[in-house]
Amino acid sequence: MNTAVAPARLPKVPTIARKRFASIAAVSTLAAATILANRVLPGWAYPVCGATAAAVLVALAWWARLTPSAIGLDPRTLKRALLVGMAGLGLVALAFGIALVVPSLRSLFHDGRVGSPGFTQLLWLTLIRIPLGTVLIEEIAFRGVLPALFGAGQRWRWGPILGAAALFGLWHALPSLALTRNAMVHDTFGGLPIGVISALAMLAAAGAGVFLHWWRHTGRGVAASMLVHFATNSGGLVIAALVLRG
């Protein structure tokens, strides 16, 4: 008689349970990342932190059995995403051009956070620090993985989109504390308590999150919103540095 006992199989984790666990793990990862990037790590580690957190989020999405299309990383739609992103990049450039020639808007580029970066430092900031430390993690997280975990995927569903946008607003809590160093913000809201300014900034970031998700949704991929985000942040930094240099 065969008395061998078959090894017990581990129970399969249902997909819904995987998504719930992955959602909690993703939010925890982002909370740790923003604290590390803004309060703990040296400046050179900022893009490393962002890229690492983005990789963790993609791994969580894979474990939760999300498809590449659900998180906006389907290579089959990359061409469409890039074309839509380039159109958005052009609109951002147009908006910056208008702001430069309208005196009342030009103060938007008078930002004390920019400082006086040299050419090499400006390349570091615009081509490495911002793309990896800001754009990559924020688009993967808030326009890719989180909306999909919350139930959106390629569909436009307000609940998941607004949930991810709200978290995108909270993500800006620590950076918003330095917003009064921008001349336009200082002139407009300088008399308000910093807590109120921070709350308004987070609300504005949440609105921007919905706008960026529209680009991602239209382009069928996060590459679309990445290009718009890159143009806004890196392009704005370059213009601000040139304006401040005089």
Secondary structure, 3 states (H helix, E strand, C coil): CCCCCCCCCCCCCCHHHHHHHHHHHHHHHHHHHHHHHHHHCCHHHHHHHHHHHHHHHHHHHHHCCCCCCCCCCCHHHHHHHHHHHHHHHHHHHHHHHHHHHCHHHHHHHCECCCCCCCHHHHHHHHHHHHHHHHHHHHHHHHHHHHHHHHCCCCCCCHHHHHHHHHHHHHHCCCHHHHHHHEHHHHHHHCCCCHHHHHHHHHHHHHHHHHHHHHHHHHHCCHHHHHHHHHHHHHHHHHHHHHHHHC
